[in-house]
């Protein structure tokens, strides 16, 4: 099966006319974790570590912030931080990440 690009928002479809059709509504629903967190129909991890660089040009800060708040409001442990002057690169502080994971594992 070929990978055929599709739009995930009506605004992208409006401004980019080369690829054509919208993605299926069910696929769009499955891609949004907010549709599942706190519904009681899914199992959600107990701990999340979310990082979003302060100068990320690929994703707005509101996206991970909303995810973090939704998880926290569902009773999940969330470690959220926006590293200063970092983009969409990941690997913000691997030593800190491994220490966080060790803390969680040792608490069990």
Biopython code that builds the backbone (N, CA, C, O; Angstrom):
import numpy as np
from Bio.PDB.StructureBuilder import StructureBuilder

atoms = [
    (1, "UNK", "N", (0.843, -1.179, 0.000)),
    (1, "UNK", "CA", (0.000, 0.000, 0.000)),
    (1, "UNK", "C", (0.889, 1.243, 0.000)),
    (1, "UNK", "O", (1.807, 1.349, 0.813)),
    (2, "UNK", "N", (0.633, 2.145, -0.870)),
    (2, "UNK", "CA", (1.421, 3.370, -0.991)),
    (2, "UNK", "C", (1.038, 4.369, 0.096)),
    (2, "UNK", "O", (-0.098, 4.400, 0.568)),
    (3, "UNK", "N", (1.999, 5.167, 0.470)),
    (3, "UNK", "CA", (1.757, 6.239, 1.424)),
    (3, "UNK", "C", (1.261, 7.458, 0.646)),
    (3, "UNK", "O", (2.045, 8.168, 0.017)),
    (4, "UNK", "N", (-0.030, 7.685, 0.697)),
    (4, "UNK", "CA", (-0.631, 8.806, -0.025)),
    (4, "UNK", "C", (-0.907, 9.928, 0.979)),
    (4, "UNK", "O", (-1.754, 9.770, 1.859)),
    (5, "UNK", "N", (-0.203, 11.061, 0.858)),
    (5, "UNK", "CA", (-0.431, 12.160, 1.800)),
    (5, "UNK", "C", (-1.883, 12.639, 1.765)),
    (5, "UNK", "O", (-2.513, 12.715, 0.710)),
    (6, "UNK", "N", (-2.385, 12.957, 2.957)),
    (6, "UNK", "CA", (-3.741, 13.493, 3.080)),
    (6, "UNK", "C", (-3.729, 14.629, 4.082)),
    (6, "UNK", "O", (-2.817, 14.747, 4.900)),
    (7, "UNK", "N", (-4.741, 15.451, 4.007)),
    (7, "UNK", "CA", (-4.867, 16.584, 4.921)),
    (7, "UNK", "C", (-5.453, 16.128, 6.254)),
    (7, "UNK", "O", (-6.295, 15.232, 6.312)),
    (8, "UNK", "N", (-4.976, 16.780, 7.333)),
    (8, "UNK", "CA", (-5.491, 16.498, 8.666)),
    (8, "UNK", "C", (-6.281, 17.669, 9.226)),
    (8, "UNK", "O", (-6.803, 17.592, 10.338)),
    (9, "UNK", "N", (-6.371, 18.749, 8.466)),
    (9, "UNK", "CA", (-7.180, 19.889, 8.895)),
    (9, "UNK", "C", (-7.764, 20.568, 7.657)),
    (9, "UNK", "O", (-7.185, 20.523, 6.572)),
    (10, "UNK", "N", (-8.899, 21.182, 7.844)),
    (10, "UNK", "CA", (-9.532, 21.872, 6.717)),
    (10, "UNK", "C", (-8.708, 23.069, 6.268)),
    (10, "UNK", "O", (-8.728, 23.429, 5.091)),
    (11, "UNK", "N", (-7.979, 23.694, 7.201)),
    (11, "UNK", "CA", (-7.173, 24.854, 6.809)),
    (11, "UNK", "C", (-6.017, 24.431, 5.913)),
    (11, "UNK", "O", (-5.656, 25.159, 4.988)),
    (12, "UNK", "N", (-5.426, 23.255, 6.177)),
    (12, "UNK", "CA", (-4.337, 22.797, 5.296)),
    (12, "UNK", "C", (-4.880, 22.467, 3.911)),
    (12, "UNK", "O", (-4.240, 22.739, 2.895)),
    (13, "UNK", "N", (-6.057, 21.883, 3.890)),
    (13, "UNK", "CA", (-6.676, 21.556, 2.595)),
    (13, "UNK", "C", (-7.009, 22.833, 1.820)),
    (13, "UNK", "O", (-6.874, 22.877, 0.597)),
    (14, "UNK", "N", (-7.435, 23.848, 2.525)),
    (14, "UNK", "CA", (-7.796, 25.111, 1.893)),
    (14, "UNK", "C", (-6.587, 25.783, 1.226)),
    (14, "UNK", "O", (-6.707, 26.343, 0.136)),
    (15, "UNK", "N", (-5.420, 25.725, 1.889)),
    (15, "UNK", "CA", (-4.260, 26.454, 1.386)),
    (15, "UNK", "C", (-3.267, 25.610, 0.594)),
    (15, "UNK", "O", (-2.385, 26.166, -0.060)),
    (16, "UNK", "N", (-3.383, 24.297, 0.633)),
    (16, "UNK", "CA", (-2.482, 23.436, -0.123)),
    (16, "UNK", "C", (-3.346, 22.531, -0.978)),
    (16, "UNK", "O", (-4.026, 21.645, -0.460)),
    (17, "UNK", "N", (-3.324, 22.742, -2.261)),
    (17, "UNK", "CA", (-4.284, 22.069, -3.144)),
    (17, "UNK", "C", (-3.698, 20.903, -3.935)),
    (17, "UNK", "O", (-4.423, 20.284, -4.713)),
    (18, "UNK", "N", (-2.423, 20.579, -3.771)),
    (18, "UNK", "CA", (-1.786, 19.535, -4.567)),
    (18, "UNK", "C", (-2.176, 18.116, -4.143)),
    (18, "UNK", "O", (-2.397, 17.253, -4.992)),
    (19, "UNK", "N", (-2.259, 17.876, -2.833)),
    (19, "UNK", "CA", (-2.457, 16.494, -2.377)),
    (19, "UNK", "C", (-3.915, 16.071, -2.342)),
    (19, "UNK", "O", (-4.210, 14.877, -2.363)),
    (20, "UNK", "N", (-4.817, 17.013, -2.289)),
    (20, "UNK", "CA", (-6.215, 16.638, -2.460)),
    (20, "UNK", "C", (-7.032, 16.354, -1.233)),
    (20, "UNK", "O", (-7.409, 17.282, -0.517)),
    (21, "UNK", "N", (-7.319, 15.101, -0.968)),
    (21, "UNK", "CA", (-8.387, 14.749, -0.039)),
    (21, "UNK", "C", (-8.002, 14.783, 1.434)),
    (21, "UNK", "O", (-6.829, 14.746, 1.804)),
    (22, "UNK", "N", (-9.044, 14.855, 2.252)),
    (22, "UNK", "CA", (-8.886, 14.833, 3.707)),
    (22, "UNK", "C", (-8.669, 13.400, 4.175)),
    (22, "UNK", "O", (-9.125, 12.447, 3.544)),
    (23, "UNK", "N", (-7.970, 13.271, 5.285)),
    (23, "UNK", "CA", (-7.832, 11.969, 5.923)),
    (23, "UNK", "C", (-9.193, 11.553, 6.463)),
    (23, "UNK", "O", (-10.036, 12.400, 6.759)),
    (24, "UNK", "N", (-9.402, 10.268, 6.588)),
    (24, "UNK", "CA", (-10.645, 9.713, 7.096)),
    (24, "UNK", "C", (-10.906, 10.208, 8.519)),
    (24, "UNK", "O", (-9.978, 10.304, 9.323)),
    (25, "UNK", "N", (-12.151, 10.518, 8.828)),
    (25, "UNK", "CA", (-12.525, 11.049, 10.139)),
    (25, "UNK", "C", (-12.132, 10.099, 11.273)),
    (25, "UNK", "O", (-11.743, 10.561, 12.346)),
    (26, "UNK", "N", (-12.223, 8.802, 11.063)),
    (26, "UNK", "CA", (-11.855, 7.838, 12.109)),
    (26, "UNK", "C", (-10.350, 7.871, 12.375)),
    (26, "UNK", "O", (-9.920, 7.748, 13.522)),
    (27, "UNK", "N", (-9.559, 8.034, 11.334)),
    (27, "UNK", "CA", (-8.105, 8.150, 11.501)),
    (27, "UNK", "C", (-7.779, 9.420, 12.285)),
    (27, "UNK", "O", (-6.940, 9.398, 13.185)),
    (28, "UNK", "N", (-8.432, 10.505, 11.949)),
    (28, "UNK", "CA", (-8.214, 11.755, 12.670)),
    (28, "UNK", "C", (-8.563, 11.601, 14.141)),
    (28, "UNK", "O", (-7.843, 12.107, 15.002)),
    (29, "UNK", "N", (-9.649, 10.914, 14.443)),
    (29, "UNK", "CA", (-10.052, 10.679, 15.831)),
    (29, "UNK", "C", (-8.992, 9.869, 16.570)),
    (29, "UNK", "O", (-8.661, 10.180, 17.714)),
    (30, "UNK", "N", (-8.462, 8.840, 15.930)),
    (30, "UNK", "CA", (-7.462, 7.975, 16.557)),
    (30, "UNK", "C", (-6.144, 8.694, 16.805)),
    (30, "UNK", "O", (-5.396, 8.311, 17.704)),
    (31, "UNK", "N", (-5.849, 9.719, 16.032)),
    (31, "UNK", "CA", (-4.587, 10.443, 16.178)),
    (31, "UNK", "C", (-4.603, 11.447, 17.333)),
    (31, "UNK", "O", (-3.547, 11.949, 17.719)),
    (32, "UNK", "N", (-5.748, 11.742, 17.877)),
    (32, "UNK", "CA", (-5.852, 12.744, 18.934)),
    (32, "UNK", "C", (-6.020, 12.066, 20.290)),
    (32, "UNK", "O", (-7.089, 11.527, 20.576)),
    (33, "UNK", "N", (-4.988, 12.083, 21.130)),
    (33, "UNK", "CA", (-5.093, 11.411, 22.425)),
    (33, "UNK", "C", (-6.154, 12.016, 23.340)),
    (33, "UNK", "O", (-6.639, 11.344, 24.250)),
    (34, "UNK", "N", (-6.520, 13.274, 23.111)),
    (34, "UNK", "CA", (-7.538, 13.906, 23.957)),
    (34, "UNK", "C", (-8.892, 13.214, 23.824)),
    (34, "UNK", "O", (-9.749, 13.345, 24.697)),
    (35, "UNK", "N", (-9.080, 12.479, 22.731)),
    (35, "UNK", "CA", (-10.329, 11.735, 22.550)),
    (35, "UNK", "C", (-10.409, 10.506, 23.455)),
    (35, "UNK", "O", (-11.471, 9.891, 23.559)),
    (36, "UNK", "N", (-9.312, 10.138, 24.109)),
    (36, "UNK", "CA", (-9.280, 8.901, 24.871)),
    (36, "UNK", "C", (-8.918, 9.068, 26.340)),
    (36, "UNK", "O", (-9.319, 8.251, 27.170)),
    (37, "UNK", "N", (-8.170, 10.110, 26.674)),
    (37, "UNK", "CA", (-7.734, 10.326, 28.051)),
    (37, "UNK", "C", (-8.937, 10.666, 28.922)),
    (37, "UNK", "O", (-9.728, 11.550, 28.594)),
    (38, "UNK", "N", (-9.059, 9.956, 30.027)),
    (38, "UNK", "CA", (-10.113, 10.242, 30.994)),
    (38, "UNK", "C", (-11.480, 9.700, 30.633)),
    (38, "UNK", "O", (-12.460, 10.029, 31.300)),
    (39, "UNK", "N", (-11.577, 8.884, 29.603)),
    (39, "UNK", "CA", (-12.888, 8.345, 29.210)),
    (39, "UNK", "C", (-13.250, 7.078, 29.970)),
    (39, "UNK", "O", (-14.409, 6.663, 29.985)),
    (40, "UNK", "N", (-12.246, 6.462, 30.605)),
    (40, "UNK", "CA", (-12.495, 5.201, 31.285)),
    (40, "UNK", "C", (-12.504, 4.014, 30.337)),
    (40, "UNK", "O", (-12.685, 2.876, 30.769)),
    (41, "UNK", "N", (-12.312, 4.265, 29.061)),
    (41, "UNK", "CA", (-12.331, 3.195, 28.062)),
    (41, "UNK", "C", (-10.919, 2.788, 27.634)),
    (41, "UNK", "O", (-10.749, 1.840, 26.867)),
    (42, "UNK", "N", (-9.916, 3.500, 28.127)),
    (42, "UNK", "CA", (-8.537, 3.224, 27.746)),
    (42, "UNK", "C", (-7.654, 3.138, 28.979)),
    (42, "UNK", "O", (-8.004, 3.645, 30.045)),
    (43, "UNK", "N", (-6.518, 2.497, 28.824)),
    (43, "UNK", "CA", (-5.513, 2.465, 29.876)),
    (43, "UNK", "C", (-4.451, 3.501, 29.537)),
    (43, "UNK", "O", (-3.847, 3.462, 28.466)),
    (44, "UNK", "N", (-4.236, 4.417, 30.453)),
    (44, "UNK", "CA", (-3.280, 5.498, 30.240)),
    (44, "UNK", "C", (-2.075, 5.248, 31.140)),
    (44, "UNK", "O", (-2.233, 4.836, 32.289)),
    (45, "UNK", "N", (-0.874, 5.495, 30.625)),
    (45, "UNK", "CA", (0.337, 5.343, 31.427)),
    (45, "UNK", "C", (0.228, 6.200, 32.693)),
    (45, "UNK", "O", (-0.469, 7.214, 32.697)),
    (46, "UNK", "N", (0.904, 5.800, 33.746)),
    (46, "UNK", "CA", (0.831, 6.513, 35.023)),
    (46, "UNK", "C", (1.745, 7.725, 35.088)),
    (46, "UNK", "O", (1.527, 8.628, 35.896)),
    (47, "UNK", "N", (2.766, 7.750, 34.241)),
    (47, "UNK", "CA", (3.758, 8.824, 34.289)),
    (47, "UNK", "C", (4.064, 9.310, 32.870)),
    (47, "UNK", "O", (4.218, 8.519, 31.939)),
    (48, "UNK", "N", (4.145, 10.630, 32.739)),
    (48, "UNK", "CA", (4.516, 11.244, 31.463)),
    (48, "UNK", "C", (5.581, 12.302, 31.704)),
    (48, "UNK", "O", (5.520, 13.050, 32.680)),
    (49, "UNK", "N", (6.545, 12.356, 30.818)),
    (49, "UNK", "CA", (7.553, 13.419, 30.818)),
    (49, "UNK", "C", (7.448, 14.094, 29.460)),
    (49, "UNK", "O", (7.785, 13.502, 28.435)),
    (50, "UNK", "N", (6.983, 15.325, 29.459)),
    (50, "UNK", "CA", (6.724, 16.051, 28.214)),
    (50, "UNK", "C", (7.651, 17.259, 28.152)),
    (50, "UNK", "O", (7.692, 18.071, 29.077)),
    (51, "UNK", "N", (8.393, 17.370, 27.054)),
    (51, "UNK", "CA", (9.272, 18.512, 26.824)),
    (51, "UNK", "C", (8.879, 19.175, 25.514)),
    (51, "UNK", "O", (8.557, 18.510, 24.530)),
    (52, "UNK", "N", (8.914, 20.501, 25.525)),
    (52, "UNK", "CA", (8.592, 21.271, 24.325)),
    (52, "UNK", "C", (9.496, 22.493, 24.312)),
    (52, "UNK", "O", (9.365, 23.374, 25.162)),
    (53, "UNK", "N", (10.418, 22.552, 23.347)),
    (53, "UNK", "CA", (11.351, 23.668, 23.274)),
    (53, "UNK", "C", (10.649, 25.008, 23.142)),
    (53, "UNK", "O", (9.643, 25.128, 22.443)),
    (54, "UNK", "N", (11.184, 26.009, 23.816)),
    (54, "UNK", "CA", (10.542, 27.333, 23.819)),
    (54, "UNK", "C", (10.527, 27.993, 22.446)),
    (54, "UNK", "O", (9.722, 28.896, 22.215)),
    (55, "UNK", "N", (11.392, 27.570, 21.530)),
    (55, "UNK", "CA", (11.396, 28.138, 20.183)),
    (55, "UNK", "C", (11.053, 27.080, 19.127)),
    (55, "UNK", "O", (11.525, 27.151, 17.992)),
    (56, "UNK", "N", (10.246, 26.121, 19.504)),
    (56, "UNK", "CA", (9.792, 25.076, 18.575)),
    (56, "UNK", "C", (8.921, 25.726, 17.507)),
    (56, "UNK", "O", (7.915, 26.361, 17.824)),
    (57, "UNK", "N", (9.310, 25.567, 16.227)),
    (57, "UNK", "CA", (8.537, 26.148, 15.128)),
    (57, "UNK", "C", (7.596, 25.130, 14.496)),
    (57, "UNK", "O", (6.814, 25.482, 13.613)),
    (58, "UNK", "N", (7.657, 23.874, 14.932)),
    (58, "UNK", "CA", (6.840, 22.825, 14.332)),
    (58, "UNK", "C", (5.512, 22.601, 15.050)),
    (58, "UNK", "O", (4.520, 22.215, 14.431)),
    (59, "UNK", "N", (5.500, 22.844, 16.340)),
    (59, "UNK", "CA", (4.296, 22.598, 17.143)),
    (59, "UNK", "C", (4.124, 23.744, 18.126)),
    (59, "UNK", "O", (5.076, 24.136, 18.801)),
    (60, "UNK", "N", (2.923, 24.278, 18.210)),
    (60, "UNK", "CA", (2.646, 25.365, 19.145)),
    (60, "UNK", "C", (2.724, 24.854, 20.585)),
    (60, "UNK", "O", (2.358, 23.712, 20.862)),
    (61, "UNK", "N", (3.198, 25.696, 21.491)),
    (61, "UNK", "CA", (3.313, 25.336, 22.905)),
    (61, "UNK", "C", (1.973, 24.880, 23.485)),
    (61, "UNK", "O", (1.939, 24.058, 24.400)),
    (62, "UNK", "N", (0.886, 25.406, 22.962)),
    (62, "UNK", "CA", (-0.436, 25.039, 23.484)),
    (62, "UNK", "C", (-0.719, 23.544, 23.341)),
    (62, "UNK", "O", (-1.425, 22.979, 24.177)),
    (63, "UNK", "N", (-0.196, 22.892, 22.315)),
    (63, "UNK", "CA", (-0.488, 21.478, 22.076)),
    (63, "UNK", "C", (0.013, 20.595, 23.219)),
    (63, "UNK", "O", (-0.794, 19.876, 23.807)),
    (64, "UNK", "N", (1.314, 20.612, 23.566)),
    (64, "UNK", "CA", (1.737, 19.777, 24.688)),
    (64, "UNK", "C", (1.205, 20.275, 26.030)),
    (64, "UNK", "O", (1.021, 19.478, 26.951)),
    (65, "UNK", "N", (0.954, 21.579, 26.156)),
    (65, "UNK", "CA", (0.407, 22.104, 27.412)),
    (65, "UNK", "C", (-1.010, 21.577, 27.639)),
    (65, "UNK", "O", (-1.352, 21.192, 28.757)),
    (66, "UNK", "N", (-1.825, 21.556, 26.604)),
    (66, "UNK", "CA", (-3.183, 21.012, 26.714)),
    (66, "UNK", "C", (-3.134, 19.528, 27.035)),
    (66, "UNK", "O", (-3.902, 19.049, 27.869)),
    (67, "UNK", "N", (-2.233, 18.790, 26.377)),
    (67, "UNK", "CA", (-2.077, 17.366, 26.666)),
    (67, "UNK", "C", (-1.680, 17.154, 28.126)),
    (67, "UNK", "O", (-2.253, 16.304, 28.807)),
    (68, "UNK", "N", (-0.707, 17.918, 28.606)),
    (68, "UNK", "CA", (-0.259, 17.792, 29.994)),
    (68, "UNK", "C", (-1.398, 18.086, 30.967)),
    (68, "UNK", "O", (-1.579, 17.354, 31.941)),
    (69, "UNK", "N", (-2.159, 19.132, 30.721)),
    (69, "UNK", "CA", (-3.275, 19.480, 31.610)),
    (69, "UNK", "C", (-4.369, 18.411, 31.600)),
    (69, "UNK", "O", (-4.922, 18.074, 32.647)),
    (70, "UNK", "N", (-4.675, 17.886, 30.425)),
    (70, "UNK", "CA", (-5.683, 16.827, 30.324)),
    (70, "UNK", "C", (-5.240, 15.597, 31.121)),
    (70, "UNK", "O", (-6.037, 14.995, 31.840)),
    (71, "UNK", "N", (-3.956, 15.230, 30.986)),
    (71, "UNK", "CA", (-3.433, 14.089, 31.743)),
    (71, "UNK", "C", (-3.461, 14.366, 33.239)),
    (71, "UNK", "O", (-3.891, 13.513, 34.017)),
    (72, "UNK", "N", (-3.007, 15.544, 33.653)),
    (72, "UNK", "CA", (-3.015, 15.894, 35.077)),
    (72, "UNK", "C", (-4.433, 15.883, 35.642)),
    (72, "UNK", "O", (-4.662, 15.388, 36.746)),
    (73, "UNK", "N", (-5.376, 16.425, 34.889)),
    (73, "UNK", "CA", (-6.771, 16.449, 35.353)),
    (73, "UNK", "C", (-7.385, 15.062, 35.415)),
    (73, "UNK", "O", (-8.429, 14.866, 36.037)),
    (74, "UNK", "N", (-6.734, 14.096, 34.765)),
    (74, "UNK", "CA", (-7.188, 12.706, 34.817)),
    (74, "UNK", "C", (-6.463, 11.924, 35.911)),
    (74, "UNK", "O", (-6.634, 10.710, 36.024)),
    (75, "UNK", "N", (-5.651, 12.616, 36.719)),
    (75, "UNK", "CA", (-4.965, 11.973, 37.827)),
    (75, "UNK", "C", (-3.625, 11.345, 37.483)),
    (75, "UNK", "O", (-3.110, 10.529, 38.247)),
    (76, "UNK", "N", (-3.060, 11.710, 36.354)),
    (76, "UNK", "CA", (-1.792, 11.144, 35.905)),
    (76, "UNK", "C", (-0.641, 12.042, 36.352)),
    (76, "UNK", "O", (-0.783, 13.264, 36.401)),
    (77, "UNK", "N", (0.497, 11.433, 36.678)),
    (77, "UNK", "CA", (1.714, 12.165, 37.031)),
    (77, "UNK", "C", (2.350, 12.702, 35.752)),
    (77, "UNK", "O", (2.726, 11.928, 34.872)),
    (78, "UNK", "N", (2.471, 14.029, 35.648)),
    (78, "UNK", "CA", (3.033, 14.655, 34.450)),
    (78, "UNK", "C", (4.189, 15.562, 34.842)),
    (78, "UNK", "O", (4.055, 16.422, 35.713)),
    (79, "UNK", "N", (5.317, 15.361, 34.190)),
    (79, "UNK", "CA", (6.489, 16.199, 34.356)),
    (79, "UNK", "C", (6.610, 16.992, 33.056)),
    (79, "UNK", "O", (7.108, 16.477, 32.055)),
    (80, "UNK", "N", (6.152, 18.246, 33.072)),
    (80, "UNK", "CA", (6.126, 19.091, 31.869)),
    (80, "UNK", "C", (7.107, 20.241, 32.020)),
    (80, "UNK", "O", (7.189, 20.866, 33.078)),
    (81, "UNK", "N", (7.852, 20.516, 30.950)),
    (81, "UNK", "CA", (8.810, 21.612, 30.986)),
    (81, "UNK", "C", (9.052, 22.104, 29.564)),
    (81, "UNK", "O", (9.007, 21.328, 28.609)),
    (82, "UNK", "N", (9.310, 23.407, 29.438)),
    (82, "UNK", "CA", (9.634, 23.993, 28.145)),
    (82, "UNK", "C", (11.063, 24.531, 28.206)),
    (82, "UNK", "O", (11.276, 25.655, 28.660)),
    (83, "UNK", "N", (12.056, 23.738, 27.749)),
    (83, "UNK", "CA", (13.456, 24.186, 27.803)),
    (83, "UNK", "C", (13.666, 25.476, 27.009)),
    (83, "UNK", "O", (13.221, 25.598, 25.868)),
    (84, "UNK", "N", (14.343, 26.421, 27.625)),
    (84, "UNK", "CA", (14.563, 27.724, 27.041)),
    (84, "UNK", "C", (15.462, 27.642, 25.813)),
    (84, "UNK", "O", (16.480, 26.951, 25.817)),
    (85, "UNK", "N", (15.071, 28.356, 24.769)),
    (85, "UNK", "CA", (15.853, 28.526, 23.549)),
    (85, "UNK", "C", (16.157, 27.200, 22.844)),
    (85, "UNK", "O", (17.209, 27.051, 22.221)),
    (86, "UNK", "N", (15.249, 26.256, 22.943)),
    (86, "UNK", "CA", (15.402, 24.965, 22.268)),
    (86, "UNK", "C", (14.281, 24.814, 21.262)),
    (86, "UNK", "O", (13.161, 25.275, 21.486)),
    (87, "UNK", "N", (14.586, 24.173, 20.165)),
    (87, "UNK", "CA", (13.603, 23.956, 19.121)),
    (87, "UNK", "C", (12.928, 22.603, 19.241)),
    (87, "UNK", "O", (12.656, 22.127, 20.343)),
    (88, "UNK", "N", (12.663, 21.993, 18.105)),
    (88, "UNK", "CA", (11.918, 20.739, 18.017)),
    (88, "UNK", "C", (12.873, 19.545, 17.988)),
    (88, "UNK", "O", (12.564, 18.529, 17.366)),
    (89, "UNK", "N", (14.017, 19.650, 18.643)),
    (89, "UNK", "CA", (15.070, 18.658, 18.491)),
    (89, "UNK", "C", (14.994, 17.428, 19.361)),
    (89, "UNK", "O", (15.565, 16.398, 19.004)),
    (90, "UNK", "N", (14.307, 17.492, 20.497)),
    (90, "UNK", "CA", (14.341, 16.364, 21.415)),
    (90, "UNK", "C", (15.654, 16.347, 22.171)),
    (90, "UNK", "O", (16.347, 17.363, 22.220)),
    (91, "UNK", "N", (16.011, 15.225, 22.758)),
    (91, "UNK", "CA", (17.277, 15.058, 23.497)),
    (91, "UNK", "C", (17.641, 16.295, 24.317)),
    (91, "UNK", "O", (18.782, 16.754, 24.261)),
    (92, "UNK", "N", (16.703, 16.834, 25.065)),
    (92, "UNK", "CA", (16.952, 18.071, 25.792)),
    (92, "UNK", "C", (17.972, 17.871, 26.900)),
    (92, "UNK", "O", (18.888, 18.680, 27.054)),
    (93, "UNK", "N", (17.825, 16.821, 27.661)),
    (93, "UNK", "CA", (18.761, 16.525, 28.733)),
    (93, "UNK", "C", (18.609, 15.049, 29.065)),
    (93, "UNK", "O", (17.811, 14.675, 29.925)),
    (94, "UNK", "N", (19.380, 14.215, 28.378)),
    (94, "UNK", "CA", (19.229, 12.772, 28.537)),
    (94, "UNK", "C", (19.559, 12.297, 29.942)),
    (94, "UNK", "O", (18.913, 11.376, 30.442)),
    (95, "UNK", "N", (20.552, 12.905, 30.595)),
    (95, "UNK", "CA", (20.884, 12.514, 31.965)),
    (95, "UNK", "C", (19.689, 12.754, 32.875)),
    (95, "UNK", "O", (19.360, 11.911, 33.710)),
    (96, "UNK", "N", (19.041, 13.900, 32.715)),
    (96, "UNK", "CA", (17.848, 14.217, 33.509)),
    (96, "UNK", "C", (16.721, 13.227, 33.213)),
    (96, "UNK", "O", (16.019, 12.797, 34.127)),
    (97, "UNK", "N", (16.546, 12.863, 31.939)),
    (97, "UNK", "CA", (15.522, 11.893, 31.562)),
    (97, "UNK", "C", (15.766, 10.550, 32.243)),
    (97, "UNK", "O", (14.846, 9.968, 32.817)),
    (98, "UNK", "N", (17.000, 10.059, 32.182)),
    (98, "UNK", "CA", (17.306, 8.765, 32.788)),
    (98, "UNK", "C", (17.153, 8.806, 34.305)),
    (98, "UNK", "O", (16.714, 7.824, 34.903)),
    (99, "UNK", "N", (17.504, 9.917, 34.934)),
    (99, "UNK", "CA", (17.300, 10.062, 36.377)),
    (99, "UNK", "C", (15.818, 10.031, 36.723)),
    (99, "UNK", "O", (15.420, 9.416, 37.712)),
    (100, "UNK", "N", (14.998, 10.696, 35.906)),
    (100, "UNK", "CA", (13.539, 10.695, 36.111)),
    (100, "UNK", "C", (12.997, 9.273, 36.000)),
    (100, "UNK", "O", (12.182, 8.851, 36.820)),
    (101, "UNK", "N", (13.450, 8.534, 34.984)),
    (101, "UNK", "CA", (12.987, 7.153, 34.812)),
    (101, "UNK", "C", (13.430, 6.280, 35.987)),
    (101, "UNK", "O", (12.653, 5.458, 36.471)),
    (102, "UNK", "N", (14.672, 6.450, 36.450)),
    (102, "UNK", "CA", (15.161, 5.682, 37.594)),
    (102, "UNK", "C", (14.324, 5.958, 38.839)),
    (102, "UNK", "O", (14.009, 5.038, 39.594)),
    (103, "UNK", "N", (13.968, 7.218, 39.053)),
    (103, "UNK", "CA", (13.157, 7.593, 40.211)),
    (103, "UNK", "C", (11.806, 6.871, 40.181)),
    (103, "UNK", "O", (11.345, 6.365, 41.204)),
    (104, "UNK", "N", (11.192, 6.831, 39.032)),
    (104, "UNK", "CA", (9.894, 6.154, 38.895)),
    (104, "UNK", "C", (10.032, 4.655, 39.114)),
    (104, "UNK", "O", (9.219, 4.051, 39.813)),
    (105, "UNK", "N", (11.051, 4.055, 38.524)),
    (105, "UNK", "CA", (11.238, 2.604, 38.643)),
    (105, "UNK", "C", (11.586, 2.184, 40.057)),
    (105, "UNK", "O", (11.134, 1.139, 40.524)),
    (106, "UNK", "N", (12.391, 2.994, 40.747)),
    (106, "UNK", "CA", (12.784, 2.675, 42.126)),
    (106, "UNK", "C", (11.644, 2.863, 43.114)),
    (106, "UNK", "O", (11.646, 2.261, 44.188)),
    (107, "UNK", "N", (10.671, 3.692, 42.759)),
    (107, "UNK", "CA", (9.522, 3.943, 43.637)),
    (107, "UNK", "C", (8.582, 2.761, 43.696)),
    (107, "UNK", "O", (7.741, 2.688, 44.593)),
    (108, "UNK", "N", (8.703, 1.835, 42.763)),
    (108, "UNK", "CA", (7.795, 0.677, 42.701)),
    (108, "UNK", "C", (8.213, -0.417, 43.629)),
    (108, "UNK", "O", (7.556, -1.455, 43.696)),
]
sb = StructureBuilder()
sb.init_structure("model")
sb.init_model(0)
sb.init_chain("A")
sb.init_seg("    ")
for serial, (resi, resn, name, xyz) in enumerate(atoms, 1):
    if name == "N":
        sb.init_residue(resn, " ", resi, " ")
    sb.init_atom(name, np.array(xyz, "f"), 0.0, 1.0, " ", f" {name:<3s}", serial, name[0])
structure = sb.get_structure()
